[in-house]
Amino acid sequence: MRVVNHIKEVRQERGITQVKMAEDLQITRQTINAIEKNKYNPSLELALKLIAYFDVPIGDLFYLEKEENER
């Protein structure tokens, strides 16, 4: 299983730039870019900050994607 996220979609729906989001969360834009491209999974602390930032349930941002050989 791998963690997949919808952060980019939610961010864009709300008209928030990566730069603004990075400033608000006190992280780098590069970190946001890597998370949005599923190249980096955020720490639990950052994941919780993202959930609070967008004020959405965890399932709206993150979910587990099963591999083809998993049931």
Contact map, one row per residue, 1 for C-alpha under 8 A:
11100000000000000000000000000000000000000000000000000000000000011110010
11110000000000000000000000000000000000000000000000000000000000011110000
11111000000000000000000000000000000001001000000000000000000001111000000
01111100000000000000000000000000000001000000000000000000000001111000000
00111111000000000000000000000000001101000000000000000000000011100000000
00011111110000000000000000000000000100000000000000000000000111000000000
00001111111000000000000000000000000100000000000000000000000010000000000
00001111111100000000000000000000000100000000000000000000000000000000000
00000111111110000000000000000000000000000000000000000000000000000000000
00000111111111000000000000000000000000000000000000000100000010000000000
00000011111111111000000000000000000000000000000000000000000000000000000
00000001111111111000000000000000000000000000000000000000000000000000000
00000000111111110000000000000000000000000000000000000000000000000000000
00000000011111110000000000000000000000000000000000000000000000000000000
00000000001111111000000000000000000000000000000000000000000000000000000
00000000001111111101100000000000000000000000000000000000000000000000000
00000000001100111111100000000000000000000000000000000000000000000000000
00000000000000011111110000001001100000000000000000000000000000000000000
00000000000000001111111000011000000000000000000000000000000000000000000
00000000000000011111111100000000000000000000000000000000000000000000000
00000000000000011111111110001000000000000000000000000000000000000000000
00000000000000000111111111111001000000000000000000000000000000000000000
00000000000000000011111111110000000000000000000000000000000000000000000
00000000000000000001111111000000000000000000000000000000000000000000000
00000000000000000000111111100000000000000000000010000000000000000000000
00000000000000000000011111110000000000000000000000000000000000000000000
00000000000000000000011011111011000000000000000000000000000000000000000
00000000000000000010011001111111000000000000000000000000000000000000000
00000000000000000110110000111111100000000000000000000000000000000000000
00000000000000000000000000011111110000000000000000000000000000000000000
00000000000000000000000000111111111000010000000000000000000000000000000
00000000000000000100010000111111111100000000000000000000000000000000000
00000000000000000100000000001111111110000000000000000000000000000000000
00000000000000000000000000000111111111110000000000000000000000000000000
00001000000000000000000000000011111111111100000000000000000000000000000
00001111000000000000000000000001111111100000000000000000000000000000000
00000000000000000000000000000000111111110000000000000000000000000000000
00111000000000000000000000000000011111111000000000000000000000000000000
00000000000000000000000000000000011111111000000000000000000000000000000
00000000000000000000000000000010011011111100000000000000000000000000000
00100000000000000000000000000000001001111110000000000000000000000000000
00000000000000000000000000000000001000011111111000000000000000000000000
00000000000000000000000000000000000000001111111000000000000000000000000
00000000000000000000000000000000000000000111111100000000000000000000000
00000000000000000000000000000000000000000111111110000000000000000000000
00000000000000000000000000000000000000000111111111000000000000000000000
00000000000000000000000000000000000000000111111111100000000000000000000
00000000000000000000000000000000000000000001111111110000000000000000000
00000000000000000000000010000000000000000000111111111000000000000000000
00000000000000000000000000000000000000000000011111111100000000000000000
00000000000000000000000000000000000000000000001111111111110010000000000
00000000000000000000000000000000000000000000000111111111000000000000000
00000000000000000000000000000000000000000000000011111110000000000000000
00000000010000000000000000000000000000000000000001111111000000000000000
00000000000000000000000000000000000000000000000000111111100000000000000
00000000000000000000000000000000000000000000000000110111110110000000000
00000000000000000000000000000000000000000000000000100011111110000000000
00000000000000000000000000000000000000000000000000100001111111000000000
00000000000000000000000000000000000000000000000000000000111111100000000
00000100000000000000000000000000000000000000000000000001111111100000000
00001110010000000000000000000000000000000000000000100001111111100000000
00111100000000000000000000000000000000000000000000000000011111110000000
00111000000000000000000000000000000000000000000000000000001111111000000
11110000000000000000000000000000000000000000000000000000000001111100000
11110000000000000000000000000000000000000000000000000000000000111110000
11000000000000000000000000000000000000000000000000000000000000011111011
11000000000000000000000000000000000000000000000000000000000000001111110
00000000000000000000000000000000000000000000000000000000000000000111111
00000000000000000000000000000000000000000000000000000000000000000011111
10000000000000000000000000000000000000000000000000000000000000000111111
00000000000000000000000000000000000000000000000000000000000000000101111
